[in-house]
Amino acid sequence: MTEESPEELPTIGGLAELAELLESAPQDELYVRWSRGPGVDLGASARSRDELTGVRLPGLSANPLRIEPWWDDRPVELWLARRLYDYRHLGDHRRPGVRPWVLSGHELGRGPDNEPLVACDRPVAWVADEVLREAERIVEEQGSAGWGPLDRSRHP
């Protein structure tokens, strides 16, 4: 992929397309980040902030898309659906314009929720709302009523 400005990033339109991206770049560490995008995130600081304490973190909070070896031959789309579903609430509870985007990066440390804190080597793509709806459908088809997103706002 060529170097593009954040505004010119391609948009992933389906889980199959996201799976293809992941499989076509095995040397890249790909992450999904929920924010207003690389145009905002990759400014001078390029760091997240812990919402509880206000502490500036040493990188951007993101979640790896890499498939773990124990996943075996299960569907890649299910893995990716879960990765997107887990944090989909971030698009609803944060400032307007927060949405998922994929970046290639490297881990600098771990955040207070044990999430990777990464340096972005290259913005890769936006993730379309259609992908989030597809992820939700796939996760709900698993029929696990006691399982849901990692949404703290749902807890008193």
CYANA upper distance limits for C-alpha pairs under 8 A (distance plus 0.5 A):
  1 MET  CA    124 VAL  CA      8.29
  3 GLU  CA    122 ARG  CA      8.11
  4 GLU  CA      8 GLU  CA      6.38
  4 GLU  CA      9 LEU  CA      6.66
  4 GLU  CA    123 PRO  CA      8.47
  5 SER  CA      9 LEU  CA      7.09
  5 SER  CA     39 GLY  CA      8.45
  6 PRO  CA     37 GLY  CA      7.80
  6 PRO  CA     38 PRO  CA      6.22
  6 PRO  CA     39 GLY  CA      6.02
  6 PRO  CA    123 PRO  CA      7.45
  7 GLU  CA     39 GLY  CA      7.96
  9 LEU  CA    123 PRO  CA      8.11
  9 LEU  CA    124 VAL  CA      7.08
  9 LEU  CA    125 ALA  CA      5.69
  9 LEU  CA    126 TRP  CA      7.08
 10 PRO  CA    124 VAL  CA      8.02
 10 PRO  CA    125 ALA  CA      5.57
 10 PRO  CA    126 TRP  CA      6.84
 11 THR  CA    125 ALA  CA      5.87
 11 THR  CA    126 TRP  CA      5.07
 11 THR  CA    127 VAL  CA      6.15
 11 THR  CA    128 ALA  CA      6.66
 12 ILE  CA     17 GLU  CA      6.78
 12 ILE  CA     18 LEU  CA      6.74
 12 ILE  CA    125 ALA  CA      6.94
 12 ILE  CA    126 TRP  CA      6.56
 12 ILE  CA    127 VAL  CA      5.44
 12 ILE  CA    128 ALA  CA      6.38
 12 ILE  CA    131 VAL  CA      8.07
 13 GLY  CA     17 GLU  CA      7.19
 13 GLY  CA     18 LEU  CA      8.43
 13 GLY  CA    127 VAL  CA      7.29
 13 GLY  CA    128 ALA  CA      5.97
 13 GLY  CA    130 GLU  CA      6.96
 13 GLY  CA    131 VAL  CA      6.47
 14 GLY  CA     18 LEU  CA      6.92
 14 GLY  CA    128 ALA  CA      8.16
 14 GLY  CA    130 GLU  CA      7.28
 14 GLY  CA    131 VAL  CA      5.36
 14 GLY  CA    134 GLU  CA      7.86
 15 LEU  CA     19 ALA  CA      6.54
 15 LEU  CA     77 GLU  CA      6.08
 15 LEU  CA     80 LEU  CA      7.53
 15 LEU  CA     81 ALA  CA      7.67
 15 LEU  CA    131 VAL  CA      6.46
 15 LEU  CA    134 GLU  CA      7.75
 15 LEU  CA    135 ALA  CA      7.87
 16 ALA  CA     20 GLU  CA      6.64
 16 ALA  CA     77 GLU  CA      6.82
 17 GLU  CA     21 LEU  CA      6.75
 18 LEU  CA     22 LEU  CA      6.76
 18 LEU  CA     80 LEU  CA      8.30
 19 ALA  CA     23 GLU  CA      6.61
 19 ALA  CA     76 VAL  CA      6.67
 19 ALA  CA     77 GLU  CA      6.73
 19 ALA  CA     80 LEU  CA      7.87
 20 GLU  CA     24 SER  CA      6.41
 21 LEU  CA     25 ALA  CA      6.96
 22 LEU  CA     26 PRO  CA      7.13
 22 LEU  CA     30 LEU  CA      7.74
 22 LEU  CA     65 LEU  CA      8.05
 22 LEU  CA     66 ARG  CA      7.97
 28 ASP  CA    104 SER  CA      6.61
 28 ASP  CA    105 GLY  CA      8.03
 29 GLU  CA     64 PRO  CA      7.84
 29 GLU  CA     65 LEU  CA      8.27
 29 GLU  CA     66 ARG  CA      7.34
 29 GLU  CA    104 SER  CA      6.00
 29 GLU  CA    105 GLY  CA      6.31
 29 GLU  CA    106 HIS  CA      7.08
 30 LEU  CA     64 PRO  CA      6.53
 30 LEU  CA     65 LEU  CA      6.12
 30 LEU  CA     66 ARG  CA      7.11
 30 LEU  CA    102 VAL  CA      7.14
 30 LEU  CA    103 LEU  CA      6.13
 30 LEU  CA    104 SER  CA      5.09
 30 LEU  CA    105 GLY  CA      6.98
 31 TYR  CA     62 ALA  CA      6.44
 31 TYR  CA     63 ASN  CA      5.70
 31 TYR  CA     64 PRO  CA      4.76
 31 TYR  CA     65 LEU  CA      5.76
 31 TYR  CA     66 ARG  CA      8.28
 31 TYR  CA    102 VAL  CA      6.08
 31 TYR  CA    103 LEU  CA      5.87
 31 TYR  CA    104 SER  CA      6.83
 31 TYR  CA    105 GLY  CA      7.69
 32 VAL  CA     62 ALA  CA      6.12
 32 VAL  CA     63 ASN  CA      5.83
 32 VAL  CA     64 PRO  CA      6.92
 32 VAL  CA     65 LEU  CA      7.24
 32 VAL  CA     84 LEU  CA      8.35
 32 VAL  CA    100 PRO  CA      6.79
 32 VAL  CA    101 TRP  CA      6.08
 32 VAL  CA    102 VAL  CA      5.08
 32 VAL  CA    103 LEU  CA      6.91
 33 ARG  CA     61 SER  CA      7.35
 33 ARG  CA     62 ALA  CA      5.10
 33 ARG  CA     63 ASN  CA      7.04
 33 ARG  CA     99 ARG  CA      8.49
 33 ARG  CA    100 PRO  CA      5.91
 33 ARG  CA    101 TRP  CA      5.99
 33 ARG  CA    102 VAL  CA      6.88
 33 ARG  CA    103 LEU  CA      8.00
 34 TRP  CA     62 ALA  CA      7.92
 34 TRP  CA     87 TYR  CA      8.46
 34 TRP  CA     90 LEU  CA      7.04
 34 TRP  CA     91 GLY  CA      7.42
 34 TRP  CA     98 VAL  CA      6.61
 34 TRP  CA     99 ARG  CA      5.65
 34 TRP  CA    100 PRO  CA      4.82
 34 TRP  CA    101 TRP  CA      7.01
 35 SER  CA     41 ASP  CA      8.10
 35 SER  CA     91 GLY  CA      8.31
 35 SER  CA     97 GLY  CA      7.97
 35 SER  CA     98 VAL  CA      4.93
 35 SER  CA     99 ARG  CA      5.99
 35 SER  CA    100 PRO  CA      6.96
 35 SER  CA    101 TRP  CA      8.25
 36 ARG  CA     40 VAL  CA      6.81
 36 ARG  CA     41 ASP  CA      7.96
 36 ARG  CA     96 PRO  CA      8.40
 36 ARG  CA     97 GLY  CA      5.76
 36 ARG  CA     98 VAL  CA      4.90
 36 ARG  CA     99 ARG  CA      6.70
 37 GLY  CA     41 ASP  CA      6.59
 37 GLY  CA     98 VAL  CA      7.88
 37 GLY  CA     99 ARG  CA      7.85
 37 GLY  CA    100 PRO  CA      8.25
 37 GLY  CA    101 TRP  CA      7.22
 38 PRO  CA     42 LEU  CA      5.82
 38 PRO  CA    123 PRO  CA      7.08
 39 GLY  CA     43 GLY  CA      7.63
 41 ASP  CA     45 SER  CA      8.43
 41 ASP  CA     46 ALA  CA      5.86
 41 ASP  CA     47 ARG  CA      7.87
 41 ASP  CA     60 LEU  CA      8.37
 42 LEU  CA     46 ALA  CA      5.28
 42 LEU  CA    120 CYS  CA      8.22
 46 ALA  CA     59 GLY  CA      6.92
 46 ALA  CA     60 LEU  CA      6.96
 46 ALA  CA    119 ALA  CA      8.08
 47 ARG  CA     56 ARG  CA      7.22
 47 ARG  CA     57 LEU  CA      6.33
 47 ARG  CA     58 PRO  CA      6.40
 47 ARG  CA     59 GLY  CA      4.91
 47 ARG  CA     60 LEU  CA      5.37
 47 ARG  CA     61 SER  CA      8.43
 48 SER  CA     56 ARG  CA      6.61
 48 SER  CA     57 LEU  CA      5.87
 48 SER  CA     58 PRO  CA      7.90
 48 SER  CA     59 GLY  CA      6.52
 48 SER  CA     60 LEU  CA      5.36
 48 SER  CA     61 SER  CA      6.55
 49 ARG  CA     54 GLY  CA      6.25
 49 ARG  CA     55 VAL  CA      6.05
 49 ARG  CA     56 ARG  CA      4.96
 49 ARG  CA     57 LEU  CA      5.99
 50 ASP  CA     54 GLY  CA      5.54
 50 ASP  CA     55 VAL  CA      5.78
 50 ASP  CA     56 ARG  CA      6.98
 50 ASP  CA     57 LEU  CA      7.32
 50 ASP  CA    111 GLY  CA      8.47
 50 ASP  CA    112 PRO  CA      7.85
 51 GLU  CA     55 VAL  CA      8.29
 57 LEU  CA    111 GLY  CA      7.62
 57 LEU  CA    117 LEU  CA      8.06
 58 PRO  CA    108 LEU  CA      7.41
 58 PRO  CA    109 GLY  CA      7.75
 58 PRO  CA    117 LEU  CA      7.27
 58 PRO  CA    118 VAL  CA      8.50
 59 GLY  CA    108 LEU  CA      6.96
 59 GLY  CA    109 GLY  CA      8.12
 59 GLY  CA    117 LEU  CA      5.16
 59 GLY  CA    118 VAL  CA      5.39
 59 GLY  CA    119 ALA  CA      6.13
 60 LEU  CA    116 PRO  CA      8.43
 60 LEU  CA    117 LEU  CA      5.47
 60 LEU  CA    118 VAL  CA      5.56
 60 LEU  CA    119 ALA  CA      6.94
 60 LEU  CA    120 CYS  CA      8.32
 61 SER  CA    111 GLY  CA      7.63
 61 SER  CA    115 GLU  CA      6.93
 61 SER  CA    116 PRO  CA      6.49
 61 SER  CA    117 LEU  CA      5.23
 61 SER  CA    118 VAL  CA      7.03
 62 ALA  CA    115 GLU  CA      7.20
 62 ALA  CA    116 PRO  CA      6.36
 62 ALA  CA    117 LEU  CA      6.82
 62 ALA  CA    118 VAL  CA      7.29
 63 ASN  CA     83 ARG  CA      8.01
 63 ASN  CA    115 GLU  CA      7.06
 63 ASN  CA    116 PRO  CA      6.79
 64 PRO  CA    116 PRO  CA      8.10
 65 LEU  CA     80 LEU  CA      7.23
 65 LEU  CA     83 ARG  CA      7.44
 67 ILE  CA     71 TRP  CA      7.35
 67 ILE  CA     76 VAL  CA      8.18
 67 ILE  CA     79 TRP  CA      7.68
 74 ARG  CA     78 LEU  CA      8.17
 75 PRO  CA     79 TRP  CA      7.22
 76 VAL  CA     80 LEU  CA      6.78
 77 GLU  CA     81 ALA  CA      6.41
 78 LEU  CA     82 ARG  CA      6.71
 78 LEU  CA    135 ALA  CA      8.19
 78 LEU  CA    138 ILE  CA      7.27
 78 LEU  CA    139 VAL  CA      7.79
 79 TRP  CA     83 ARG  CA      6.91
 80 LEU  CA     84 LEU  CA      6.78
 80 LEU  CA    135 ALA  CA      8.12
 81 ALA  CA     85 TYR  CA      6.39
 81 ALA  CA    132 LEU  CA      8.23
 81 ALA  CA    134 GLU  CA      8.04
 81 ALA  CA    135 ALA  CA      4.66
 81 ALA  CA    136 GLU  CA      7.54
 81 ALA  CA    138 ILE  CA      7.25
 81 ALA  CA    139 VAL  CA      7.14
 82 ARG  CA     86 ASP  CA      6.40
 82 ARG  CA    135 ALA  CA      7.39
 82 ARG  CA    139 VAL  CA      7.06
 83 ARG  CA     87 TYR  CA      7.83
 84 LEU  CA     88 ARG  CA      6.57
 84 LEU  CA    132 LEU  CA      7.24
 84 LEU  CA    135 ALA  CA      7.24
 85 TYR  CA    132 LEU  CA      7.59
 85 TYR  CA    135 ALA  CA      6.68
 85 TYR  CA    136 GLU  CA      6.61
 85 TYR  CA    139 VAL  CA      8.02
 85 TYR  CA    149 PRO  CA      6.60
 86 ASP  CA    148 GLY  CA      7.64
 86 ASP  CA    149 PRO  CA      4.71
 86 ASP  CA    150 LEU  CA      5.83
 86 ASP  CA    151 ASP  CA      8.41
 87 TYR  CA    149 PRO  CA      6.64
 87 TYR  CA    150 LEU  CA      6.54
 87 TYR  CA    151 ASP  CA      7.65
 88 ARG  CA     92 ASP  CA      8.06
 88 ARG  CA    132 LEU  CA      7.95
 88 ARG  CA    149 PRO  CA      7.73
 89 HIS  CA     93 HIS  CA      6.72
 89 HIS  CA    149 PRO  CA      7.91
 89 HIS  CA    150 LEU  CA      8.48
 89 HIS  CA    151 ASP  CA      6.76
 90 LEU  CA     94 ARG  CA      6.37
 90 LEU  CA     98 VAL  CA      7.81
 90 LEU  CA     99 ARG  CA      8.28
 91 GLY  CA     96 PRO  CA      8.47
 91 GLY  CA     97 GLY  CA      8.22
 91 GLY  CA     98 VAL  CA      5.59
 91 GLY  CA     99 ARG  CA      5.86
 91 GLY  CA    100 PRO  CA      8.25
 92 ASP  CA     98 VAL  CA      8.38
 94 ARG  CA     98 VAL  CA      7.02
 99 ARG  CA    127 VAL  CA      8.04
100 PRO  CA    126 TRP  CA      6.84
100 PRO  CA    127 VAL  CA      6.00
100 PRO  CA    128 ALA  CA      8.48
101 TRP  CA    123 PRO  CA      8.40
101 TRP  CA    124 VAL  CA      8.03
101 TRP  CA    125 ALA  CA      6.18
101 TRP  CA    126 TRP  CA      4.71
101 TRP  CA    127 VAL  CA      5.84
102 VAL  CA    123 PRO  CA      6.96
102 VAL  CA    124 VAL  CA      5.85
102 VAL  CA    125 ALA  CA      5.68
102 VAL  CA    126 TRP  CA      6.69
102 VAL  CA    127 VAL  CA      7.70
103 LEU  CA    120 CYS  CA      6.79
103 LEU  CA    121 ASP  CA      7.92
103 LEU  CA    122 ARG  CA      6.29
103 LEU  CA    123 PRO  CA      4.92
103 LEU  CA    124 VAL  CA      5.47
103 LEU  CA    125 ALA  CA      7.57
104 SER  CA    120 CYS  CA      6.53
104 SER  CA    121 ASP  CA      6.04
104 SER  CA    122 ARG  CA      5.64
104 SER  CA    123 PRO  CA      6.78
104 SER  CA    124 VAL  CA      7.10
105 GLY  CA    118 VAL  CA      6.63
105 GLY  CA    119 ALA  CA      5.95
105 GLY  CA    120 CYS  CA      4.88
105 GLY  CA    121 ASP  CA      5.12
105 GLY  CA    122 ARG  CA      7.15
106 HIS  CA    118 VAL  CA      5.87
106 HIS  CA    119 ALA  CA      6.07
106 HIS  CA    120 CYS  CA      7.37
106 HIS  CA    121 ASP  CA      7.70
107 GLU  CA    116 PRO  CA      6.64
107 GLU  CA    117 LEU  CA      6.24
107 GLU  CA    118 VAL  CA      4.83
107 GLU  CA    119 ALA  CA      6.96
108 LEU  CA    116 PRO  CA      8.01
108 LEU  CA    117 LEU  CA      6.11
108 LEU  CA    118 VAL  CA      5.79
108 LEU  CA    119 ALA  CA      7.16
109 GLY  CA    116 PRO  CA      6.60
109 GLY  CA    117 LEU  CA      5.73
109 GLY  CA    118 VAL  CA      7.69
110 ARG  CA    114 ASN  CA      5.74
110 ARG  CA    115 GLU  CA      5.91
110 ARG  CA    116 PRO  CA      5.18
110 ARG  CA    117 LEU  CA      5.83
111 GLY  CA    115 GLU  CA      5.60
111 GLY  CA    116 PRO  CA      6.70
111 GLY  CA    117 LEU  CA      6.56
127 VAL  CA    131 VAL  CA      7.12
127 VAL  CA    132 LEU  CA      8.40
128 ALA  CA    132 LEU  CA      7.53
129 ASP  CA    133 ARG  CA      6.93
130 GLU  CA    134 GLU  CA      6.65
131 VAL  CA    135 ALA  CA      6.54
132 LEU  CA    136 GLU  CA      6.67
133 ARG  CA    137 ARG  CA      6.72
134 GLU  CA    138 ILE  CA      6.73
135 ALA  CA    139 VAL  CA      6.62
136 GLU  CA    140 GLU  CA      6.55
137 ARG  CA    141 GLU  CA      6.65
138 ILE  CA    142 GLN  CA      7.32
139 VAL  CA    143 GLY  CA      8.21
140 GLU  CA    144 SER  CA      7.76
151 ASP  CA    155 HIS  CA      8.29
